[in-house]
Amino acid sequence: MYTPAISRPQIAGLSALVTQVARAGDPVALGLLNKAGRDLADTAIAVMVQLNVLETGMNVFTTGGVFKAGTLIMNSFRETLQSRSPVSQVAEAAFSPIVGGLFLALQAAGSSLDDSVLKAISDTLPAVAASKHQDEPNE
């Protein structure tokens, strides 16, 4: 999606603009966000198929700037995902993706992620690392 012709900050800017226009009722923008939600859910479903958890379900956590659109993208995301995996649950991530990497590293090292560990991470994490929606400066 990101190419030298279109940078990540430019894509993020377009996403914010589409969301703004969709909130004003623009049918094209609403359609774009609806399709984006379905496409993102299809990607999650493809991962679930590879993990063989489509039938048993799993918790799917959303993160990233596109989900700032809220229900404009979340409704089609949730509906598409749950149409293929009804027992799966969708929720907003409590932490940024980088913290997810930390969780995986801690688990690989044999640590358990109990409430005290999660609280210690939450209490000491720099704000920029805790952000669920990584904003990029405009170019």
C-alpha positions in Angstrom: 0.0 0.0 0.0 2.8 2.4 0.8 5.0 3.3 -2.2 7.5 6.1 -2.8 4.7 8.0 -4.6 2.3 7.8 -1.6 3.9 7.9 1.9 2.4 6.5 5.1 1.7 10.0 6.4 -0.1 10.9 3.2 -2.3 7.7 3.5 -3.0 8.6 7.1 -4.1 12.1 6.0 -6.4 10.7 3.4 -7.9 8.3 5.9 -8.6 11.2 8.3 -10.2 13.2 5.4 -12.3 10.3 4.3 -13.5 9.8 7.9 -14.3 13.5 8.2 -16.3 13.5 5.0 -18.1 10.2 5.9 -19.2 11.7 9.2 -20.8 14.5 7.2 -22.8 11.8 5.3 -20.9 11.5 2.0 -22.0 8.2 0.5 -18.7 7.6 -1.3 -16.7 8.1 1.8 -19.1 5.9 3.8 -18.7 3.2 1.2 -14.9 3.4 1.3 -14.9 2.9 5.1 -17.4 0.1 4.9 -15.2 -1.7 2.3 -12.1 -1.0 4.3 -13.7 -2.7 7.3 -14.7 -5.7 5.2 -11.2 -5.9 3.7 -9.5 -5.7 7.0 -11.8 -8.4 8.4 -11.0 -10.6 5.4 -7.3 -10.2 6.3 -7.9 -11.2 9.9 -10.0 -14.2 8.7 -7.1 -15.3 6.4 -4.8 -15.3 9.5 -7.4 -17.2 11.5 -7.7 -19.8 8.8 -3.9 -20.3 8.8 -4.0 -20.6 12.6 -6.9 -23.1 12.4 -9.0 -21.0 14.8 -11.9 -20.0 12.5 -14.3 -22.5 14.2 -13.1 -22.0 17.8 -12.7 -18.3 17.4 -10.4 -15.9 19.0 -10.2 -12.3 20.4 -9.3 -9.9 17.6 -8.0 -6.5 18.8 -8.1 -3.5 16.5 -5.3 -0.9 16.3 -4.1 1.7 13.9 -5.3 5.1 12.7 -8.0 3.7 10.3 -10.0 2.6 13.4 -10.2 6.2 14.5 -13.3 6.2 12.2 -15.1 4.3 15.0 -18.3 2.6 14.0 -18.0 3.8 10.4 -15.4 1.1 9.9 -15.9 -1.1 13.0 -19.4 -2.2 12.1 -18.5 -3.8 8.8 -15.2 -5.2 10.3 -17.1 -6.9 13.1 -20.0 -8.1 10.9 -17.6 -9.6 8.3 -15.4 -11.2 10.9 -18.3 -12.7 12.9 -20.1 -13.9 9.7 -17.2 -16.3 9.2 -16.2 -16.9 12.9 -19.3 -16.3 15.0 -17.6 -17.1 18.3 -14.7 -14.6 17.7 -14.9 -11.3 19.6 -13.7 -7.9 18.4 -12.4 -5.2 20.8 -10.1 -2.2 20.7 -6.6 -3.0 21.7 -5.5 -1.8 25.2 -1.9 -1.2 24.0 0.0 -0.4 20.9 1.3 -3.0 18.5 4.8 -2.5 19.9 3.7 -3.5 23.3 2.2 -6.6 21.8 5.7 -7.5 20.6 6.9 -7.0 24.2 4.1 -9.3 25.4 5.3 -12.0 23.0 8.9 -11.6 24.1 7.9 -11.9 27.7 5.9 -15.0 27.0 8.7 -16.5 25.0 11.0 -15.9 28.0 8.6 -17.8 30.3 6.9 -14.8 32.0 3.2 -14.9 32.7 1.2 -11.8 31.8 -0.8 -11.5 34.9 -2.5 -8.4 36.1 0.5 -7.2 38.1 2.8 -7.4 35.0 0.2 -5.7 32.8 -0.2 -2.9 35.4 3.6 -2.4 35.7 3.9 -2.1 32.0 0.9 0.3 31.7 2.3 2.4 34.6 5.8 2.7 33.2 5.2 2.8 29.4 6.1 6.1 27.7 3.0 7.7 26.2 4.3 7.4 22.6 4.7 3.6 23.0 1.3 3.3 24.6 -0.6 5.0 21.8 -2.9 2.5 20.0 -3.0 4.8 16.9 0.4 5.7 15.7 0.2 9.1 14.2 2.9 10.2 11.8 3.9 13.8 11.3 2.7 15.3 8.0 5.3 15.6 5.3 
